[in-house]
Amino acid sequence: EPAIAREAAVNASAQSMTRMRLAMERASSATNWHDYETQDDLFHRAIAEAADNLLLLGLFDQLNKVRRAVAFGAVTRATQRPSRDHSSFAEHEAIAAAVERRDRAAAQEAMQRHLNSVSRRLFEEE
């Protein structure tokens, strides 16, 4: 995904940015984890679509299917919804802002930081 974010920074259209921003807004207002996860998926897929590379999009889709299959039922949530200060909100903003600025290196780095953060939350906590 970091390489996909890098490509999105080169190729993202105004429509792609709108899809990213809409998914971010809906994720932050989600009233439950299921709705948040749906919007999170849409945000990440909007980035993959913005890269405008069918090979990368196909790879993203396949990896996302595997990720969801592995994570399904494995994550236990202590709250009904993400907290307002959930780290992914700021991380997603950093990714989208870098893509919008056309800053390839920053988009790639922001996505890598986000994935590292998600990994820590899922596998190192508790």
Secondary structure, 3 states (H helix, E strand, C coil): CHHHHHHHHHHCCHHHHHHHHHHHHHHHCCCCHHHHHHHHHHHHHHHHHHCCCHHHHHHHHHHHHHHHHHHCCCCCCCCCCCCCCCHHHHHHHHHHHHHHHCCHHHHHHHHHHHHHHHHHHHHCCC
